[in-house]
Amino acid sequence: MEAVELANLLRALRKVAGHLGQNAPGVDFAGLSRPGAASIMVDPAEFLGTYPVPPDKTDRVVGEVVHEALLRIEWTERVWKNLGQAFSGMGGTARVKFQRLVKTAEDIHADSVMDGSVLAGYLAVARCSDMGRAWNHRAFSKSGTSFDALVLSWWAATFQEHGARVVDPKHEQAMSVLMSMTASLAHLRGEPGGVSARCDRRSVLYREAWSTLEPLVRELPLIDKRLIWTDDAGISTCAMVPAGAAASSRRPALGMNLVRDIEAELAASTADITPLIHAAVGYDNPDVAPMSRWDYQIPARPIVDRNLARRISAIFRSYSDRERMTSRGLSSGRVD
């Protein structure tokens, strides 16, 4: 039962991600033996033990998968690479603040793409969960006003969700700049052009906004001082949680037998049937090769069926040009 429930959850997540478009990445559980190179990895540990998986957890993980898929569809990594030169010319604290600004702006942009869609509700669930974890950390309650709190307030205020905090009056000008950038992002989404052009426009927008915002937030303390992006490492997945947060307790990984059972359940509805073959002949069999449903071949008959060939030839010879006419059944007059 455990393997069936986890396989159903993973199958549902893949279906949701596939609904976003043909260029949407795949989805896999961490620990499966053959994850795709560009797959979204989901930690299955928090789903273990309670089946069916609770609706609140399902809604949240759907929102997280949709958000990550949208970031990749919108080529967020290209935006970060465009800004790489700007990062290298900044000092340590300024660089972290600018990266925090860019990450939050990209999160806002990705979620706003789904405005008006049924998936927007799932994105809101995941977003509120992330905001709640950040706001409830004791580092924020002790810090008073910080750049981290300002950015989180901007994030919450953009979607008019709980979690928005009253900004210190002396930082209202900074919040005004941030909200103006939100409006500019909405305008850019409606402009013509491909995804690469949109990335370039967002990169320019972030640089211009930071040049205006930086003098206003220069003295604000920074709680989470971790870099999000470096040239050699690419985009980090660190969440917007203050530094010093307690590490989550180590959860058990998927056991090998459970992994095999999940793969066998998934193989029943996918093209790759290698797990089914492994389950039948044993996982230690060295002769098993990767097999797809499309690898089956139907042998062609080596002898031509002459009778069938004559019948097909006769059909083409007797076929004449025909004229198709549409009639309501009357040669004249009215139906009613």
BELBEL-V772587 format. One record per residue. N is the residue number from 1. NEAR is the number of other ideal C-beta (glycine too) atoms within 10 Angstrom. D_LAST is the distance of its C-alpha to the last C-alpha in Angstrom with 1 decimal. Layout:
N_NEAR_D_LAST, N_NEAR_D_LAST
This chain:
1_7_63.4, 2_15_65.0, 3_18_64.0, 4_13_60.5, 5_17_60.0, 6_23_61.6, 7_20_59.6, 8_16_56.3, 9_23_57.4, 10_20_58.3, 11_16_55.1, 12_16_53.1, 13_23_55.2, 14_20_54.6, 15_10_50.9, 16_19_50.9, 17_23_53.1, 18_14_50.9, 19_13_47.8, 20_19_49.6, 21_10_49.4, 22_6_50.8, 23_11_54.1, 24_20_54.7, 25_20_58.0, 26_16_58.4, 27_25_59.7, 28_20_62.6, 29_25_65.0, 30_13_68.6, 31_17_70.6, 32_19_68.1, 33_11_69.7, 34_11_67.3, 35_15_65.9, 36_12_64.3, 37_6_66.4, 38_10_63.9, 39_17_62.8, 40_22_62.6, 41_16_65.3, 42_20_64.7, 43_14_67.6, 44_23_66.6, 45_17_69.8, 46_14_68.2, 47_21_65.5, 48_17_68.0, 49_9_68.7, 50_10_65.6, 51_14_62.5, 52_12_59.7, 53_19_60.5, 54_11_60.2, 55_8_57.0, 56_10_59.1, 57_14_61.0, 58_17_57.8, 59_16_56.1, 60_19_59.3, 61_25_59.8, 62_21_56.1, 63_25_56.7, 64_20_59.9, 65_23_58.4, 66_27_55.5, 67_20_58.0, 68_20_60.3, 69_25_57.5, 70_24_56.3, 71_22_59.8, 72_17_59.9, 73_18_56.5, 74_19_57.5, 75_17_60.8, 76_21_63.1, 77_15_66.1, 78_16_65.7, 79_24_66.0, 80_22_69.3, 81_16_70.6, 82_16_69.9, 83_20_71.9, 84_11_74.7, 85_9_77.0, 86_16_76.5, 87_19_77.5, 88_10_80.7, 89_8_81.9, 90_15_81.8, 91_8_84.3, 92_10_83.9, 93_14_82.5, 94_16_80.4, 95_18_78.9, 96_20_77.9, 97_24_76.4, 98_21_74.3, 99_21_73.1, 100_22_72.2, 101_22_70.2, 102_24_68.4, 103_22_67.6, 104_18_66.1, 105_24_64.1, 106_22_62.7, 107_20_61.9, 108_19_60.0, 109_22_58.2, 110_20_57.1, 111_23_55.8, 112_17_54.0, 113_17_52.0, 114_19_50.1, 115_12_49.3, 116_6_45.8, 117_13_45.8, 118_8_46.3, 119_21_49.5, 120_17_50.9, 121_12_51.6, 122_22_53.8, 123_24_55.6, 124_16_56.4, 125_16_57.9, 126_20_60.2, 127_24_61.1, 128_17_62.1, 129_17_64.2, 130_20_66.0, 131_20_66.6, 132_12_67.9, 133_14_70.4, 134_24_71.7, 135_17_72.0, 136_11_73.6, 137_20_76.5, 138_10_79.7, 139_17_80.5, 140_18_78.0, 141_10_79.3, 142_10_82.8, 143_17_82.0, 144_9_80.8, 145_14_79.0, 146_19_78.5, 147_23_76.4, 148_26_74.8, 149_24_73.7, 150_24_72.4, 151_24_70.2, 152_22_68.9, 153_21_68.1, 154_22_66.2, 155_25_64.3, 156_19_63.4, 157_17_62.6, 158_23_60.2, 159_20_57.9, 160_7_58.8, 161_13_60.0, 162_10_62.9, 163_18_66.1, 164_17_66.3, 165_14_69.7, 166_6_70.9, 167_19_72.5, 168_15_76.0, 169_7_75.9, 170_9_78.1, 171_18_75.5, 172_11_72.5, 173_13_72.8, 174_22_72.6, 175_18_69.5, 176_13_67.9, 177_17_68.5, 178_25_66.9, 179_13_63.8, 180_13_63.5, 181_24_63.6, 182_18_60.7, 183_10_58.6, 184_17_59.7, 185_21_58.6, 186_14_55.1, 187_11_55.0, 188_16_56.2, 189_15_53.4, 190_6_50.9, 191_9_52.7, 192_6_51.7, 193_11_53.8, 194_8_54.5, 195_12_56.3, 196_10_59.8, 197_12_59.2, 198_20_58.3, 199_21_61.5, 200_14_63.6, 201_18_62.2, 202_26_62.9, 203_18_66.4, 204_13_67.1, 205_18_65.6, 206_23_67.9, 207_14_71.0, 208_12_70.3, 209_20_69.7, 210_20_72.8, 211_10_74.9, 212_13_73.9, 213_23_74.1, 214_16_77.3, 215_9_79.8, 216_18_78.0, 217_21_78.3, 218_11_81.6, 219_7_83.6, 220_19_81.1, 221_12_82.5, 222_18_80.7, 223_18_80.5, 224_22_78.8, 225_13_80.8, 226_12_79.2, 227_14_77.9, 228_20_74.2, 229_19_74.3, 230_15_77.1, 231_11_77.0, 232_4_78.1, 233_9_76.3, 234_11_72.8, 235_17_70.9, 236_13_72.5, 237_8_70.5, 238_12_72.7, 239_11_70.8, 240_18_71.4, 241_18_73.9, 242_21_77.3, 243_13_80.2, 244_10_82.3, 245_14_79.5, 246_6_80.6, 247_5_79.5, 248_9_77.1, 249_6_78.6, 250_7_78.5, 251_10_75.8, 252_8_75.9, 253_15_74.1, 254_21_71.8, 255_12_73.9, 256_11_73.8, 257_10_72.4, 258_17_69.6, 259_19_68.8, 260_18_68.5, 261_19_66.3, 262_25_63.9, 263_22_63.8, 264_19_63.0, 265_20_60.2, 266_21_58.7, 267_20_59.1, 268_11_56.7, 269_8_53.8, 270_14_55.3, 271_10_56.2, 272_15_59.9, 273_17_61.0, 274_17_64.8, 275_24_65.3, 276_15_63.9, 277_17_66.4, 278_18_69.2, 279_14_68.4, 280_10_68.5, 281_11_71.7, 282_9_73.5, 283_11_73.9, 284_7_77.3, 285_10_76.2, 286_5_77.1, 287_6_74.9, 288_15_71.5, 289_8_69.8, 290_10_66.7, 291_17_63.6, 292_11_59.9, 293_10_56.9, 294_8_56.3, 295_10_59.7, 296_8_58.6, 297_6_58.5, 298_4_56.8, 299_5_59.2, 300_5_57.8, 301_6_58.6, 302_5_61.6, 303_5_60.5, 304_8_57.4, 305_10_55.1, 306_8_55.1, 307_8_52.5, 308_9_50.0, 309_10_50.9, 310_10_50.2, 311_10_46.8, 312_11_45.7, 313_10_47.2, 314_10_45.2, 315_9_41.9, 316_7_42.6, 317_8_43.8, 318_7_40.8, 319_8_38.2, 320_5_36.6, 321_4_34.5, 322_5_30.8, 323_4_27.8, 324_4_24.9, 325_4_21.4, 326_4_18.2, 327_6_15.1, 328_7_11.7, 329_5_12.5, 330_8_11.3, 331_6_14.0, 332_4_12.0, 333_5_9.0, 334_6_5.5, 335_6_3.8, 336_2_0.0
